[in-house]
């Protein structure tokens, strides 16, 4: 069977199917609170994660998620026997739950770091500190983001 | 070579806790954004930043795509000896950059 344009019915059907396929939106990868918990567990293991000692400073209302200043300070004498070994930052709703992992030691003098991160959505951000005695401490902050980052097209 | 800005105090007293700041020019392309052609822009990020003081590592960061473009870090170290503080960034597509700054401890 051929229509006026010389196309068979099969050609038309194949064309229609491929357009439908192209229109189907691909699902975006998004970290969830569960994947964040899994990422935290990878760092913490079976040790208990306690609240306190850590202060995560991040603006509660972020206008532009492309660059969000964050700072983490951990209460610690930073001596050879008692110091912060690592600081990690996690998030719930970016494509990946990990933000950064930092290793420091007693030579830091004080456990205070700052950087700038991207946030794709309003969400909870968590900072986890690993102490030299093997304990883990955390702080979390809920952040509202008005312009998202990471997955925005250009 | 990417432009890097570092800030280390030129002089410090022994035992002082000194602030160190490092900023480097880099797009930190997350690999999750869609370009004009409708396809994902490939990931291009800095993976690791290491700072050493007279050869001893004082700060090491593992970066993920969620670090903002032009990665900035601020941290502290105890001034122990006169010497050099070195900074090294490594990333995707063979990206490497190094910087160093002298510090005089009296």
Boltz contact constraints between the chains, C-beta under 6 A:
constraints:
  - contact:
      token1: [A, 67]
      token2: [B, 68]
      max_distance: 6.0
  - contact:
      token1: [A, 94]
      token2: [B, 66]
      max_distance: 6.0
  - contact:
      token1: [A, 95]
      token2: [B, 32]
      max_distance: 6.0
  - contact:
      token1: [A, 96]
      token2: [B, 64]
      max_distance: 6.0
  - contact:
      token1: [A, 98]
      token2: [B, 64]
      max_distance: 6.0
  - contact:
      token1: [A, 99]
      token2: [B, 64]
      max_distance: 6.0
  - contact:
      token1: [A, 99]
      token2: [B, 66]
      max_distance: 6.0
  - contact:
      token1: [A, 100]
      token2: [B, 61]
      max_distance: 6.0
  - contact:
      token1: [A, 100]
      token2: [B, 63]
      max_distance: 6.0
  - contact:
      token1: [A, 101]
      token2: [B, 62]
      max_distance: 6.0
  - contact:
      token1: [A, 102]
      token2: [B, 61]
      max_distance: 6.0
  - contact:
      token1: [A, 103]
      token2: [B, 60]
      max_distance: 6.0
  - contact:
      token1: [A, 104]
      token2: [B, 59]
      max_distance: 6.0
  - contact:
      token1: [A, 107]
      token2: [B, 58]
      max_distance: 6.0
  - contact:
      token1: [A, 107]
      token2: [B, 77]
      max_distance: 6.0
  - contact:
      token1: [A, 107]
      token2: [B, 78]
      max_distance: 6.0
  - contact:
      token1: [A, 108]
      token2: [B, 76]
      max_distance: 6.0
  - contact:
      token1: [A, 108]
      token2: [B, 77]
      max_distance: 6.0
  - contact:
      token1: [A, 109]
      token2: [B, 17]
      max_distance: 6.0
  - contact:
      token1: [A, 109]
      token2: [B, 76]
      max_distance: 6.0
  - contact:
      token1: [A, 109]
      token2: [B, 78]
      max_distance: 6.0
  - contact:
      token1: [A, 110]
      token2: [B, 17]
      max_distance: 6.0
  - contact:
      token1: [A, 110]
      token2: [B, 76]
      max_distance: 6.0
  - contact:
      token1: [A, 113]
      token2: [B, 75]
      max_distance: 6.0
  - contact:
      token1: [A, 114]
      token2: [B, 74]
      max_distance: 6.0
  - contact:
      token1: [A, 115]
      token2: [B, 72]
      max_distance: 6.0
  - contact:
      token1: [A, 115]
      token2: [B, 73]
      max_distance: 6.0
  - contact:
      token1: [A, 116]
      token2: [B, 68]
      max_distance: 6.0
  - contact:
      token1: [A, 116]
      token2: [B, 72]
      max_distance: 6.0
  - contact:
      token1: [A, 117]
      token2: [B, 66]
      max_distance: 6.0
  - contact:
      token1: [A, 117]
      token2: [B, 67]
      max_distance: 6.0
  - contact:
      token1: [A, 117]
      token2: [B, 68]
      max_distance: 6.0
  - contact:
      token1: [A, 118]
      token2: [B, 66]
      max_distance: 6.0
  - contact:
      token1: [A, 118]
      token2: [B, 68]
      max_distance: 6.0
  - contact:
      token1: [A, 150]
      token2: [B, 30]
      max_distance: 6.0
  - contact:
      token1: [A, 150]
      token2: [B, 32]
      max_distance: 6.0
  - contact:
      token1: [A, 151]
      token2: [B, 32]
      max_distance: 6.0
  - contact:
      token1: [A, 153]
      token2: [B, 34]
      max_distance: 6.0
